[in-house]
Amino acid sequence: MWLRGKCDIGGPLDRKACDAYAAAVKSRTVTFEALQRDKRRARKRDERRLARGEVTPEQLEEENSMIPMGTKIRILNLRETLERHYGK
């Protein structure tokens, strides 16, 4: 499979290199279904950990949080931020 922009930059690369690149890209592609399946597995694992008393709900919330507890978020210009996101 020849990938436009990858296999033809500065002249064509050999077919084997392009096929290897295509395989690597394909193996990193994730479907929505796979993401949902992983999410369900993680929730079940978390439920089991809670049931066994390995973690508290607060610890689990901290582990799963995108922003660590105690992080201070500063909005330099609240008015500008609100207008940018919600319009005037």
C-alpha positions as CSV (number, residue, x, y, z in Angstrom):
1,M,0.0,0.0,0.0
2,W,1.5,3.3,-1.0
3,L,0.7,6.1,1.4
4,R,0.5,9.5,-0.1
5,G,2.8,12.0,1.7
6,K,4.8,9.3,3.4
7,C,6.1,7.0,0.6
8,D,6.6,9.7,-2.0
9,I,8.4,12.5,-0.1
10,G,11.8,13.1,-1.7
11,G,11.2,10.2,-4.1
12,P,9.5,6.9,-3.6
13,L,10.7,4.6,-0.8
14,D,10.9,0.9,-1.5
15,R,7.6,-1.0,-1.3
16,K,8.7,-3.0,1.8
17,A,9.3,0.2,3.8
18,C,5.9,1.6,2.9
19,D,4.1,-1.7,3.7
20,A,5.9,-1.7,7.1
21,Y,4.8,1.9,7.7
22,A,1.2,1.1,6.7
23,A,1.1,-1.9,9.0
24,A,2.5,0.2,11.9
25,V,-0.2,2.9,11.4
26,K,-2.9,0.3,11.1
27,S,-1.9,-1.4,14.3
28,R,-2.2,1.9,16.1
29,T,-5.7,2.6,14.8
30,V,-8.3,2.3,17.5
31,T,-12.0,1.8,16.9
32,F,-14.8,3.3,19.0
33,E,-15.9,-0.2,19.9
34,A,-12.5,-1.0,21.2
35,L,-12.4,2.1,23.3
36,Q,-15.8,1.3,24.8
37,R,-14.7,-2.3,25.5
38,D,-11.6,-1.0,27.3
39,K,-13.7,1.4,29.3
40,R,-16.1,-1.3,30.4
41,R,-13.1,-3.5,31.4
42,A,-11.6,-0.7,33.4
43,R,-14.9,0.0,35.2
44,K,-15.3,-3.6,36.1
45,R,-11.7,-3.8,37.4
46,D,-12.4,-0.6,39.5
47,E,-15.6,-2.1,40.9
48,R,-13.7,-5.2,41.9
49,R,-11.0,-3.2,43.6
50,L,-13.6,-1.2,45.5
51,A,-15.4,-4.3,46.6
52,R,-12.2,-5.9,47.9
53,G,-11.3,-2.7,49.7
54,E,-8.1,-2.1,47.8
55,V,-9.0,1.5,47.1
56,T,-11.4,4.1,48.5
57,P,-13.8,5.9,46.2
58,E,-11.6,9.0,46.7
59,Q,-8.5,7.2,45.6
60,L,-10.2,5.8,42.6
61,E,-11.5,9.2,41.6
62,E,-7.9,10.6,41.9
63,E,-6.6,7.7,39.7
64,N,-9.2,8.3,37.0
65,S,-9.1,12.1,37.1
66,M,-7.6,13.9,34.1
67,I,-6.7,16.8,36.4
68,P,-5.1,15.8,39.7
69,M,-6.9,16.9,42.9
70,G,-5.4,20.1,44.4
71,T,-4.5,21.5,41.0
72,K,-5.2,25.1,40.8
73,I,-6.5,26.3,37.4
74,R,-6.2,30.0,36.8
75,I,-8.2,31.8,34.1
76,L,-6.5,35.0,33.3
77,N,-9.4,36.7,31.6
78,L,-12.7,35.1,32.5
79,R,-14.8,37.4,30.3
80,E,-12.6,36.7,27.2
81,T,-12.8,33.0,27.9
82,L,-16.6,33.0,28.2
83,E,-17.0,35.1,25.1
84,R,-14.7,32.8,23.1
85,H,-16.7,29.7,24.2
86,Y,-20.2,31.0,24.4
87,G,-20.2,34.0,22.1
88,K,-21.1,37.6,23.1
